[in-house]
Amino acid sequence: MTRVFSGIKPSGSVHLGNYLGALRNWAAMQDGADTVYCVVDLHALTVPQDPAELRASTLSLAQMLIAIGIDPERSTLFIQSHVSEHTECAWLMECTASFGELRRMTQFKDKSEKAKFVSGGLFTYPALQASDIILYDTDQVPVGEDQRQHIELTRDLAERFNNRYGQTFVVPEAVVPAAGARVMDLQNPENKMSKSEDSPQGSVSLLDDPAAIEKKFKRAVTDSDNEVHYDPATKPGVSNLLSILGAATGQSPTEAATGIERYGDLKVATAQAVIELLRPVQARYHELAADPAETSRLLAVGADKARTIARATLDRAHQNLGLLAP
């Protein structure tokens, strides 16, 4: 089977854009691929963290992934720091990457310009990301357009290592899933919905209660036309609501507009669809949150499965590289 790998960082709460745009696809991919999913807690360390918050958010994110449909019996689900091969392989990738390649990474340039403290990890984390992927003989990495540069670097590093030391790593491909809605901020519909605290009313957390969800959609920015139709270029707010409604009900945005004539009705319909979509997710999450020991057990099983694959890949790299076996 095709091996698929993807990871998600434990920073901020999981929001509706994450779910409809990516995470729901993760669950669907389990039907036709050998899926490996990872909470990349080490990537969160590129900026200073509160230890208690990091620990809690890592566990919570793992529980949310299970709640949205990631089945630990069908997928390999684990925490990045629980498999030490990731950091060991990252050094090999740092020694394979050039300074210029890392310096040209768009996300590093953007984040370093805004940050008061720029860690060495922020500069080298694409090497760790490459190791995350290649350790599992990954064929495909589902990504958004903003991550394509990182996958291209991973491909370059895998090919360079293979050319220098012999066939070692599978060269992965970036795939942009066909399904998945592009969910925009409810208050600033020209921007993607994000975990940012700059627009708390524009983002819907998967754990928001029904009243909060309804309130956010009722306050969603539209326009003054009061004409319900899908046109992202001229009607970004209305189109965003139709995109969300369609994704939540299994329709296209144009189909979702059928029979809705007023913005108020569109907002109510979208809110109710999202509430119903998230109801089973929230119920399953709260079950898992009430029994953290069970989540820890599932993650330990996943780490054991991941370690078996990663160790074999890393041993192959050591052998080909010429490192002396212990």
JODANOR-V694366 format. One record per residue. N is the residue number from 1. RES is the residue in one small letter. SS is DSSP state (helix for helix, strand for strand, loop for the rest). OMEGA is omega in radians with two decimals (* if undefined). Layout:
n/res/ss/omega
N/RES/SS/OMEGA
N/RES/SS/OMEGA
This chain:
n/res/ss/omega
1/m/loop/3.04
2/t/loop/3.09
3/r/strand/3.14
4/v/strand/3.07
5/f/strand/2.97
6/s/strand/3.13
7/g/strand/3.13
8/i/strand/-3.05
9/k/loop/-3.14
10/p/loop/3.11
11/s/loop/-3.11
12/g/loop/-3.12
13/s/loop/3.09
14/v/loop/-3.08
15/h/strand/-3.07
16/l/helix/3.12
17/g/helix/3.06
18/n/helix/-3.04
19/y/helix/-3.08
20/l/helix/-3.08
21/g/helix/-3.04
22/a/helix/-2.92
23/l/helix/3.08
24/r/helix/3.07
25/n/helix/3.10
26/w/helix/-3.13
27/a/helix/-3.12
28/a/helix/-3.10
29/m/helix/3.13
30/q/loop/-3.09
31/d/loop/-3.03
32/g/loop/-3.09
33/a/loop/3.00
34/d/strand/-2.95
35/t/strand/3.10
36/v/strand/-3.09
37/y/strand/-2.96
38/c/strand/2.96
39/v/strand/-2.98
40/v/loop/-3.09
41/d/helix/3.12
42/l/helix/3.10
43/h/helix/3.13
44/a/helix/-3.06
45/l/helix/3.10
46/t/helix/3.01
47/v/loop/-3.12
48/p/loop/-3.09
49/q/loop/2.93
50/d/loop/-3.03
51/p/helix/-3.12
52/a/helix/-3.14
53/e/helix/3.13
54/l/helix/3.14
55/r/helix/-3.11
56/a/helix/-3.09
57/s/helix/3.10
58/t/helix/3.10
59/l/helix/-3.12
60/s/helix/-3.14
61/l/helix/3.09
62/a/helix/3.11
63/q/helix/3.12
64/m/helix/3.12
65/l/helix/3.09
66/i/helix/-3.10
67/a/helix/-3.12
68/i/loop/3.03
69/g/loop/3.05
70/i/loop/-3.07
71/d/loop/-3.12
72/p/loop/3.09
73/e/loop/3.14
74/r/loop/3.12
75/s/loop/2.97
76/t/strand/-3.08
77/l/strand/-3.07
78/f/strand/3.09
79/i/strand/-3.04
80/q/helix/-3.06
81/s/helix/3.11
82/h/helix/-3.13
83/v/loop/-2.99
84/s/loop/3.11
85/e/helix/3.14
86/h/helix/-3.11
87/t/helix/3.11
88/e/helix/3.11
89/c/helix/3.13
90/a/helix/3.11
91/w/helix/3.09
92/l/helix/3.14
93/m/helix/3.07
94/e/helix/3.14
95/c/loop/3.10
96/t/loop/3.13
97/a/loop/3.05
98/s/loop/3.09
99/f/helix/-3.11
100/g/helix/3.13
101/e/helix/-3.13
102/l/helix/-3.12
103/r/helix/-3.09
104/r/loop/-3.11
105/m/loop/-3.02
106/t/helix/-3.09
107/q/helix/3.09
108/f/helix/-3.12
109/k/helix/-3.12
110/d/helix/-3.06
111/k/helix/-3.11
112/s/helix/3.11
113/e/helix/-3.08
114/k/helix/-3.02
115/a/loop/3.04
116/k/loop/3.12
117/f/loop/-3.14
118/v/loop/-3.10
119/s/loop/3.04
120/g/helix/3.12
121/g/helix/3.11
122/l/helix/3.14
123/f/helix/-3.02
124/t/helix/-3.04
125/y/helix/3.04
126/p/helix/3.08
127/a/helix/3.06
128/l/helix/3.10
129/q/helix/3.09
130/a/helix/3.14
131/s/helix/3.08
132/d/helix/-3.01
133/i/helix/-2.99
134/i/helix/3.13
135/l/loop/-3.01
136/y/loop/-3.12
137/d/loop/-3.03
138/t/loop/3.05
139/d/loop/-3.04
140/q/strand/3.07
141/v/strand/3.10
142/p/strand/-3.06
143/v/loop/2.94
144/g/loop/-3.11
145/e/helix/-3.09
146/d/helix/-3.14
147/q/helix/-3.09
148/r/helix/-3.12
149/q/helix/-3.14
150/h/helix/3.12
151/i/helix/3.08
152/e/helix/3.07
153/l/helix/3.11
154/t/helix/3.11
155/r/helix/-3.13
156/d/helix/-3.11
157/l/helix/3.12
158/a/helix/3.14
159/e/helix/-3.14
160/r/helix/3.11
161/f/helix/3.13
162/n/helix/-3.12
163/n/helix/-3.11
164/r/helix/-2.92
165/y/helix/-3.12
166/g/loop/-3.07
167/q/loop/-3.06
168/t/loop/-3.03
169/f/loop/2.94
170/v/loop/3.12
171/v/loop/-3.02
172/p/loop/3.05
173/e/strand/3.00
174/a/strand/3.07
175/v/strand/3.05
176/v/loop/-3.08
177/p/loop/-3.13
178/a/loop/3.14
179/a/loop/3.10
180/g/loop/-3.10
181/a/loop/3.00
182/r/loop/-3.02
183/v/loop/-3.09
184/m/strand/3.12
185/d/loop/-3.09
186/l/loop/3.13
187/q/loop/3.12
188/n/loop/-2.97
189/p/loop/3.02
190/e/loop/3.10
191/n/loop/3.09
192/k/strand/3.01
193/m/loop/-3.08
194/s/loop/3.12
195/k/loop/-3.06
196/s/loop/3.09
197/e/helix/-3.12
198/d/helix/-3.09
199/s/helix/-3.07
200/p/loop/3.13
201/q/loop/-3.14
202/g/loop/-3.08
203/s/loop/3.12
204/v/loop/3.08
205/s/strand/3.10
206/l/loop/3.13
207/l/loop/3.06
208/d/loop/3.11
209/d/loop/-3.07
210/p/helix/-3.12
211/a/helix/3.13
212/a/helix/3.12
213/i/helix/-3.13
214/e/helix/-3.14
215/k/helix/-3.12
216/k/helix/-3.14
217/f/helix/3.11
218/k/helix/-3.14
219/r/loop/-3.10
220/a/loop/3.14
221/v/loop/3.07
222/t/loop/3.06
223/d/loop/-3.05
224/s/loop/-3.08
225/d/loop/-3.04
226/n/loop/3.05
227/e/loop/-3.05
228/v/loop/2.98
229/h/loop/-3.01
230/y/loop/3.11
231/d/loop/-3.05
232/p/loop/-3.08
233/a/loop/-3.07
234/t/loop/-3.12
235/k/loop/-3.04
236/p/helix/-3.12
237/g/helix/3.13
238/v/helix/-3.13
239/s/helix/3.09
240/n/helix/3.11
241/l/helix/3.13
242/l/helix/3.10
243/s/helix/3.11
244/i/helix/3.13
245/l/helix/3.13
246/g/helix/-3.13
247/a/helix/-3.11
248/a/helix/-3.07
249/t/helix/3.11
250/g/loop/3.14
251/q/loop/2.95
252/s/loop/3.10
253/p/helix/3.12
254/t/helix/3.10
255/e/helix/-3.11
256/a/helix/-3.12
257/a/loop/-3.07
258/t/loop/3.07
259/g/loop/3.13
260/i/loop/-3.05
261/e/loop/-3.08
262/r/loop/3.14
263/y/helix/3.14
264/g/helix/3.13
265/d/helix/3.12
266/l/helix/-3.12
267/k/helix/3.13
268/v/helix/-3.12
269/a/helix/-3.14
270/t/helix/3.12
271/a/helix/-3.11
272/q/helix/3.12
273/a/helix/3.13
274/v/helix/3.11
275/i/helix/-3.14
276/e/helix/3.12
277/l/helix/-3.06
278/l/helix/-3.07
279/r/helix/3.13
280/p/helix/3.10
281/v/helix/-3.13
282/q/helix/3.13
283/a/helix/-3.14
284/r/helix/3.12
285/y/helix/-3.10
286/h/helix/3.03
287/e/helix/-3.12
288/l/helix/-3.13
289/a/helix/3.14
290/a/loop/-3.10
291/d/loop/-3.08
292/p/helix/3.14
293/a/helix/3.13
294/e/helix/3.08
295/t/helix/3.12
296/s/helix/3.11
297/r/helix/3.14
298/l/helix/3.14
299/l/helix/3.10
300/a/helix/3.08
301/v/helix/3.12
302/g/helix/3.13
303/a/helix/3.10
304/d/helix/3.11
305/k/helix/-3.12
306/a/helix/-3.08
307/r/helix/3.13
308/t/helix/3.13
309/i/helix/-3.06
310/a/helix/-3.12
311/r/helix/3.13
312/a/helix/3.12
313/t/helix/-3.11
314/l/helix/3.08
315/d/helix/3.09
316/r/helix/3.11
317/a/helix/3.12
318/h/helix/-3.13
319/q/helix/-3.10
320/n/helix/-3.11
321/l/helix/-3.14
322/g/loop/3.08
323/l/loop/-3.08
324/l/loop/-3.14
325/a/loop/-3.14
326/p/loop/*
